[in-house]
């Protein structure tokens, strides 16, 4: 058997190795996630025309927006198990190919039932993408650098919203061209990149450290040894499907992320209408404003995740960002009812703070859990955490739409969000306290 060298790399060589990994892997992952977020969330802009054209109520739209996450959740764990079997390159490319086809076909819906079915199928097609990408990255980047690497592709989330805000008005201005509505043009044209990126993944995404010819033998040995040390630090693998699902780490982080996503998705899927109602601006102005708010969101993700890795205190960073999300939601609720000139500024600033905080929580949750899970459990555990989180993604826009339909306003939903966020805040603080006690006992 070949001997794996444990000799450390010089600090400069280590930094160059991580930079090499980042430049070789992350641009493709970033591009893939950019397309994923665009194809699942562009319905928020399409709804401005689509709901009026097809006669969809807020409740119909909210359920349809949320039912995506039902299909996504049901197939998360099976998809990640298939990725572990067939390899990330082929499986992630397959995911992108199928969701590109379904996303384009969304332009054909005419009835609520068709809307529900297509959103469900889009969720099925995309299932496993995010936890699969995280599983893939955890096989390349050492645990102490995983949050940073995730943030560098997860910034595709705010950037995709930035692009949607900028493109929505332009693509929907094709309304009536060739007898096709503007919202249909947008859905069809924004599905094309998924098909292109699927081919790029098949051609260029590296599969495993051991077969990466662009790494030197010493770099491969160092990475293999580093991963072996990280794995040994978290103990033995359970090698049991049901125990992996019931692991307290999985349940705790899944519930934390799920409640934050419930609040985040409730707002994001109605953000254009929310901002138009609060400010009186046109769709084009709101789209540009929403796009600009994503710049601080992206910067916050990069800086907070870097600081979390540097200080080795991810639980504290997650708790701080949940608290900031609650403050942002409270600010939106206050600004929405004040009706003053200052309220326009306040609602945009609060929306920016809320999005920044909830995005950072989504970035940090699974990398934090990864350091507490053996690789043998990660395929199931990552998918299970994300599955629980997607329940929140489904409930958020669904409950938000019901509340808006019954009250005729977004105010009830905005008032509830800060209270809901107290639950994941208390949960993550309890996990942090338990983790610190365990570390203190192990050091004694």
C-alpha positions as CSV (number, residue, x, y, z in Angstrom):
1,X,0.0,0.0,0.0
2,X,1.3,3.5,-0.8
3,X,2.4,5.5,2.2
4,X,0.6,8.8,2.6
5,X,3.0,11.5,3.8
6,X,1.9,13.6,6.8
7,X,4.7,16.2,6.4
8,X,3.2,19.7,6.8
9,X,3.3,22.1,3.9
10,X,5.0,25.5,4.4
11,X,2.5,28.2,5.1
12,X,2.9,29.8,1.7
13,X,2.5,26.4,0.0
14,X,-0.6,25.7,2.0
15,X,-2.2,28.9,1.0
16,X,-1.3,28.3,-2.6
17,X,-2.9,24.8,-2.4
18,X,-6.2,26.2,-1.0
19,X,-6.1,28.9,-3.7
20,X,-5.6,26.2,-6.4
21,X,-8.5,24.2,-5.0
22,X,-10.7,27.3,-4.9
23,X,-9.9,28.4,-8.5
24,X,-10.3,24.9,-9.9
25,X,-13.5,23.9,-8.2
26,X,-15.5,26.9,-6.9
27,X,-16.2,28.8,-10.1
28,X,-18.1,25.9,-11.6
29,X,-20.0,25.3,-8.3
30,X,-20.7,29.1,-8.1
31,X,-22.1,29.1,-11.6
32,X,-24.3,26.1,-10.9
33,X,-25.8,27.6,-7.8
34,X,-26.3,30.9,-9.5
35,X,-28.5,29.2,-12.1
36,X,-30.2,27.1,-9.4
37,X,-31.4,30.0,-7.3
38,X,-32.4,31.9,-10.4
39,X,-34.6,29.1,-11.7
40,X,-36.3,28.4,-8.4
41,X,-36.9,32.0,-7.4
42,X,-37.6,33.9,-10.7
43,X,-41.2,33.1,-10.1
44,X,-41.2,35.9,-7.6
45,X,-40.8,38.4,-10.5
46,X,-42.9,36.4,-12.9
47,X,-45.8,36.5,-10.4
48,X,-46.3,40.3,-10.9
49,X,-47.6,39.6,-14.4
50,X,-48.5,35.9,-14.1
51,X,-50.9,36.2,-11.2
52,X,-52.9,38.9,-12.9
53,X,-52.9,37.1,-16.2
54,X,-53.9,33.7,-14.8
55,X,-56.1,34.9,-12.0
56,X,-54.0,33.4,-9.2
57,X,-54.7,34.7,-5.7
58,X,-52.0,35.3,-3.1
59,X,-52.9,31.9,-1.5
60,X,-52.6,30.0,-4.8
61,X,-49.3,31.7,-5.6
62,X,-47.9,31.2,-2.1
63,X,-48.8,27.5,-2.1
64,X,-47.3,27.0,-5.6
65,X,-44.1,28.9,-4.6
66,X,-43.8,26.7,-1.5
67,X,-44.7,23.3,-3.0
68,X,-41.3,23.4,-4.8
69,X,-39.8,22.5,-1.4
70,X,-42.1,19.5,-0.9
71,X,-40.7,17.8,-4.0
72,X,-37.2,19.0,-3.0
73,X,-37.5,17.6,0.5
74,X,-38.9,14.2,-0.4
75,X,-36.0,13.4,-2.8
76,X,-33.1,15.1,-0.9
77,X,-31.8,12.0,0.9
78,X,-32.3,9.6,-2.0
79,X,-30.5,12.0,-4.3
80,X,-27.5,12.5,-2.0
81,X,-27.2,8.7,-1.7
82,X,-27.2,8.4,-5.5
83,X,-24.5,11.2,-5.6
84,X,-22.3,9.2,-3.2
85,X,-22.7,6.2,-5.4
86,X,-22.3,7.7,-8.9
87,X,-20.0,10.6,-8.1
88,X,-20.6,14.3,-7.9
89,X,-19.6,15.2,-11.5
90,X,-22.3,13.1,-13.2
91,X,-25.0,13.4,-10.6
92,X,-24.9,17.2,-10.2
93,X,-24.8,17.5,-14.0
94,X,-27.9,15.3,-14.2
95,X,-29.7,17.5,-11.6
96,X,-29.0,20.6,-13.6
97,X,-30.1,19.1,-16.9
98,X,-33.5,18.0,-15.5
99,X,-34.3,21.2,-13.7
100,X,-33.4,23.2,-16.8
101,X,-36.0,21.3,-18.8
102,X,-38.7,21.6,-16.0
103,X,-37.9,25.3,-15.4
104,X,-38.4,26.2,-19.0
105,X,-41.7,24.2,-19.1
106,X,-43.0,26.3,-16.2
107,X,-43.9,28.9,-18.9
108,X,-46.7,26.6,-20.1
109,X,-48.8,26.6,-17.0
110,X,-52.3,27.9,-17.2
111,X,-54.2,26.7,-14.1
112,X,-53.4,26.4,-10.4
113,X,-53.2,22.6,-10.6
114,X,-50.6,22.9,-13.4
115,X,-48.7,25.5,-11.4
116,X,-48.6,23.2,-8.4
117,X,-47.5,20.2,-10.4
118,X,-44.7,22.0,-12.2
119,X,-43.3,23.6,-9.1
120,X,-43.4,20.2,-7.4
121,X,-41.5,18.6,-10.3
122,X,-39.0,21.5,-10.3
123,X,-38.3,20.6,-6.6
124,X,-37.9,16.9,-7.5
125,X,-35.5,17.8,-10.3
126,X,-33.3,20.1,-8.1
127,X,-33.4,17.8,-5.0
128,X,-30.0,17.0,-3.6
129,X,-28.1,19.8,-5.4
130,X,-27.2,21.9,-2.3
131,X,-26.4,19.1,0.1
132,X,-24.6,17.2,-2.7
133,X,-22.4,20.2,-3.4
134,X,-21.6,20.5,0.3
135,X,-20.8,16.8,0.5
136,X,-18.5,17.3,-2.5
137,X,-16.7,20.3,-1.0
138,X,-16.2,18.6,2.3
139,X,-14.3,15.9,0.4
140,X,-11.9,18.5,-0.9
141,X,-11.5,21.3,1.6
142,X,-10.3,20.7,5.2
143,X,-12.9,21.3,8.0
144,X,-11.3,24.6,9.2
145,X,-11.7,26.1,5.7
146,X,-15.1,24.6,4.7
147,X,-17.3,27.6,5.8
148,X,-15.1,30.0,3.7
149,X,-15.3,27.7,0.7
150,X,-19.1,27.4,1.0
151,X,-19.5,31.2,1.3
152,X,-17.5,31.6,-2.0
153,X,-20.1,29.7,-3.9
154,X,-23.1,30.6,-1.8
155,X,-22.7,34.3,-2.7
156,X,-24.3,33.1,-5.9
157,X,-27.6,33.4,-3.9
158,X,-27.6,37.2,-3.5
159,X,-25.9,37.6,-6.9
160,X,-28.6,35.6,-8.6
161,X,-31.3,37.9,-7.0
162,X,-29.2,40.9,-8.1
163,X,-29.3,39.5,-11.7
164,X,-33.0,38.7,-11.5
165,X,-33.8,42.2,-10.3
166,X,-31.8,43.7,-13.2
167,X,-33.1,41.3,-15.8
168,X,-36.7,41.0,-14.8
169,X,-37.9,44.3,-16.2
170,X,-36.0,43.7,-19.5
171,X,-37.1,40.1,-20.1
172,X,-40.7,40.8,-19.2
173,X,-40.7,43.8,-21.5
174,X,-41.0,41.3,-24.3
175,X,-44.6,40.9,-23.3
176,X,-46.7,40.1,-26.4
177,X,-43.8,39.4,-28.7
178,X,-44.7,36.4,-30.9
179,X,-47.9,36.1,-28.8
180,X,-45.9,35.1,-25.7
181,X,-46.4,36.9,-22.3
182,X,-43.4,38.6,-20.7
183,X,-43.4,36.3,-17.7
184,X,-43.2,33.3,-20.1
185,X,-40.3,34.8,-21.9
186,X,-38.4,35.2,-18.6
187,X,-39.0,31.7,-17.5
188,X,-38.0,30.1,-20.8
189,X,-34.9,32.2,-21.4
190,X,-33.6,31.8,-17.8
191,X,-33.8,28.0,-18.1
192,X,-31.2,27.8,-20.9
193,X,-28.1,28.4,-18.7
194,X,-28.9,25.3,-16.7
195,X,-28.5,23.1,-19.8
196,X,-25.2,24.8,-20.7
197,X,-23.7,24.5,-17.2
198,X,-24.7,20.8,-17.0
199,X,-22.4,20.2,-20.0
200,X,-19.6,22.2,-18.4
201,X,-19.8,20.2,-15.2
202,X,-19.5,16.9,-17.1
203,X,-16.4,18.2,-18.9
204,X,-14.5,20.0,-16.2
205,X,-15.6,19.2,-12.6
206,X,-12.9,17.1,-10.9
207,X,-14.1,14.0,-9.1
208,X,-11.6,13.0,-6.4
209,X,-8.4,14.2,-4.8
210,X,-6.6,10.9,-5.6
211,X,-7.2,11.3,-9.4
212,X,-6.6,15.1,-9.6
213,X,-3.6,15.3,-12.0
214,X,-3.5,19.1,-11.5
215,X,-2.3,18.5,-7.9
216,X,1.3,17.5,-7.2
217,X,1.8,14.2,-5.3
218,X,2.8,16.1,-2.2
219,X,-0.4,18.2,-2.4
220,X,-2.5,15.1,-2.8
221,X,-0.8,13.4,0.2
222,X,-1.3,16.5,2.4
223,X,-5.0,16.7,1.6
224,X,-5.6,13.0,2.2
225,X,-3.7,13.1,5.5
226,X,-5.6,16.3,6.6
227,X,-9.0,14.8,5.8
228,X,-8.0,11.6,7.7
229,X,-7.1,13.7,10.8
230,X,-10.4,15.7,10.6
231,X,-12.4,12.5,10.3
232,X,-10.6,10.8,13.2
233,X,-11.4,13.9,15.4
234,X,-15.2,13.3,15.1
235,X,-15.2,9.6,16.0
236,X,-16.5,6.5,14.3
237,X,-19.1,6.4,11.6
238,X,-22.5,5.0,12.7
239,X,-23.1,3.2,9.4
240,X,-26.8,3.2,10.1
241,X,-29.3,5.1,7.9
242,X,-31.9,5.7,10.6
243,X,-29.4,6.7,13.3
244,X,-27.9,9.2,10.9
245,X,-31.3,10.7,10.4
246,X,-32.1,10.8,14.1
247,X,-28.6,12.2,15.1
248,X,-29.2,15.2,17.5
249,X,-26.8,17.2,15.4
250,X,-28.9,16.7,12.3
251,X,-32.2,17.4,14.1
252,X,-30.9,20.5,15.9
253,X,-29.3,22.2,12.8
254,X,-32.2,21.1,10.6
255,X,-34.7,22.8,12.8
256,X,-32.6,25.9,13.3
257,X,-32.1,26.3,9.5
258,X,-35.7,25.4,8.8
259,X,-37.2,28.1,11.0
260,X,-34.8,30.7,9.6
261,X,-35.7,29.6,6.0
262,X,-39.4,29.8,6.9
263,X,-39.0,33.4,7.6
264,X,-36.6,34.2,4.8
265,X,-38.5,32.5,2.1
266,X,-41.8,34.1,3.2
267,X,-40.4,37.5,2.5
268,X,-38.2,36.7,-0.5
269,X,-41.0,35.2,-2.6
270,X,-43.1,38.3,-2.2
271,X,-40.3,40.8,-2.1
272,X,-41.2,42.6,-5.3
273,X,-44.8,43.1,-4.3
274,X,-43.8,43.9,-0.7
275,X,-41.4,46.6,-1.8
276,X,-43.8,48.0,-4.4
277,X,-46.6,48.3,-1.8
278,X,-44.3,49.8,0.8
279,X,-42.7,52.4,-1.5
280,X,-45.1,52.9,-4.4
281,X,-42.2,52.4,-6.8
282,X,-42.5,50.7,-10.2
283,X,-41.4,47.1,-10.8
284,X,-38.3,48.3,-12.6
285,X,-37.2,50.6,-9.7
286,X,-38.0,47.9,-7.2
287,X,-36.0,45.3,-9.2
288,X,-33.0,47.6,-9.4
289,X,-33.2,48.4,-5.6
290,X,-33.6,44.7,-4.7
291,X,-30.6,44.0,-6.9
292,X,-28.4,46.6,-5.2
293,X,-29.3,45.3,-1.7
294,X,-27.6,42.0,-2.6
295,X,-24.2,43.6,-2.7
296,X,-24.0,44.0,1.1
297,X,-25.5,40.5,1.4
298,X,-22.7,39.0,-0.6
299,X,-20.1,40.9,1.4
300,X,-21.6,39.9,4.7
301,X,-21.5,36.2,3.7
302,X,-17.8,36.3,2.8
303,X,-16.7,38.4,5.8
304,X,-18.8,36.5,8.5
305,X,-17.8,33.1,7.2
306,X,-14.2,34.0,7.1
307,X,-14.4,35.4,10.6
308,X,-16.2,32.3,11.8
309,X,-13.5,30.0,10.4
310,X,-10.8,32.3,11.8
311,X,-12.2,32.4,15.4
312,X,-13.5,28.8,15.3
313,X,-16.8,30.0,16.8
314,X,-19.5,29.1,14.2
315,X,-22.4,28.7,16.8
316,X,-21.8,32.3,18.1
317,X,-21.8,33.7,14.6
318,X,-25.0,31.9,13.6
319,X,-26.7,33.2,16.8
320,X,-25.6,36.7,16.1
321,X,-26.9,36.6,12.6
322,X,-30.3,35.2,13.7
323,X,-30.6,38.1,16.1
324,X,-29.8,40.5,13.3
325,X,-32.4,38.9,11.1
326,X,-35.0,39.4,13.8
327,X,-34.0,43.1,14.1
328,X,-34.3,43.5,10.3
329,X,-37.7,41.9,10.2
330,X,-38.9,44.1,13.1
331,X,-37.6,47.1,11.1
332,X,-39.6,46.1,8.0
333,X,-42.8,45.6,10.1
334,X,-42.4,49.1,11.6
335,X,-41.6,50.8,8.3
336,X,-44.4,49.1,6.5
337,X,-47.0,50.8,8.6
338,X,-45.4,54.2,9.2
339,X,-46.0,55.5,5.6
340,X,-43.4,58.2,5.9
341,X,-40.6,59.2,3.5
342,X,-38.1,57.8,6.0
343,X,-40.0,54.5,6.0
344,X,-39.0,53.9,2.4
345,X,-35.3,54.1,3.4
346,X,-36.0,52.0,6.5
347,X,-37.8,49.2,4.7
348,X,-35.0,48.9,2.2
349,X,-32.3,48.9,4.9
350,X,-34.2,46.4,7.0
351,X,-34.8,44.2,4.0
352,X,-31.1,44.3,3.3
353,X,-30.2,43.4,6.9
354,X,-32.8,40.6,7.1
355,X,-31.5,39.1,3.8
356,X,-27.8,39.4,4.9
357,X,-28.5,37.6,8.2
358,X,-30.6,34.8,6.9
359,X,-28.2,34.1,4.0
360,X,-25.3,33.9,6.4
361,X,-27.2,31.4,8.6
362,X,-27.9,29.3,5.5
363,X,-24.2,29.4,4.6
364,X,-22.8,28.4,8.0
365,X,-25.3,25.7,9.2
366,X,-24.2,22.6,7.4
367,X,-20.4,23.4,7.5
368,X,-20.8,23.8,11.2
369,X,-22.6,20.4,11.5
370,X,-19.9,18.9,9.2
371,X,-17.2,19.3,11.8
372,X,-19.4,17.2,14.2
373,X,-20.2,14.4,11.7
374,X,-18.1,11.5,10.3
375,X,-17.8,11.4,6.5
376,X,-19.6,8.0,6.6
377,X,-22.7,9.8,7.9
378,X,-22.5,13.0,5.9
379,X,-24.3,12.0,2.7
380,X,-27.5,11.1,4.7
381,X,-27.0,13.8,7.4
382,X,-26.4,16.7,5.0
383,X,-29.5,15.8,3.0
384,X,-31.5,15.3,6.2
385,X,-30.6,18.7,7.5
386,X,-31.5,20.3,4.2
387,X,-34.7,18.3,4.1
388,X,-35.9,19.6,7.4
389,X,-34.8,23.1,6.3
390,X,-36.9,22.8,3.1
391,X,-40.0,22.2,5.3
392,X,-39.5,25.7,6.5
393,X,-39.0,26.9,2.9
394,X,-42.4,25.3,2.0
395,X,-44.3,26.6,5.0
396,X,-42.9,30.2,4.7
397,X,-44.5,31.3,1.5
398,X,-47.6,29.1,2.0
399,X,-48.5,30.6,5.4
400,X,-47.4,34.1,4.2
401,X,-49.8,33.8,1.2
402,X,-52.7,32.6,3.4
403,X,-52.2,35.4,5.9
404,X,-52.0,38.0,3.1
405,X,-55.1,36.7,1.4
406,X,-57.1,36.7,4.7
407,X,-56.0,40.1,5.9
408,X,-55.4,41.9,2.6
409,X,-51.9,42.9,3.8
410,X,-48.4,41.6,4.5
411,X,-48.4,43.2,8.0
412,X,-49.5,40.1,9.9
413,X,-46.6,38.1,8.4
414,X,-44.1,40.8,9.1
415,X,-45.2,41.0,12.7
416,X,-44.9,37.2,13.2
417,X,-41.3,36.8,11.9
418,X,-39.3,38.4,14.7
419,X,-41.2,36.1,17.2
420,X,-40.6,33.0,15.2
421,X,-36.8,33.8,15.0
422,X,-36.5,33.7,18.8
423,X,-36.9,29.9,18.6
424,X,-33.8,29.1,16.4
425,X,-31.9,31.7,18.4
426,X,-32.6,29.9,21.6
427,X,-31.8,26.6,20.0
428,X,-28.4,27.6,18.6
429,X,-27.4,29.1,21.9
430,X,-28.3,25.9,23.7
431,X,-26.2,23.9,21.1
432,X,-23.3,26.3,21.7
433,X,-23.5,25.8,25.4
434,X,-23.6,22.0,25.1
435,X,-20.7,22.1,22.7
436,X,-18.6,24.2,25.0
437,X,-19.3,21.9,27.9
438,X,-18.3,18.8,25.9
439,X,-15.1,20.5,24.8
440,X,-14.3,21.5,28.4
441,X,-14.9,18.0,29.6
442,X,-12.8,16.5,26.9
443,X,-9.9,18.8,27.7
444,X,-10.1,18.1,31.5
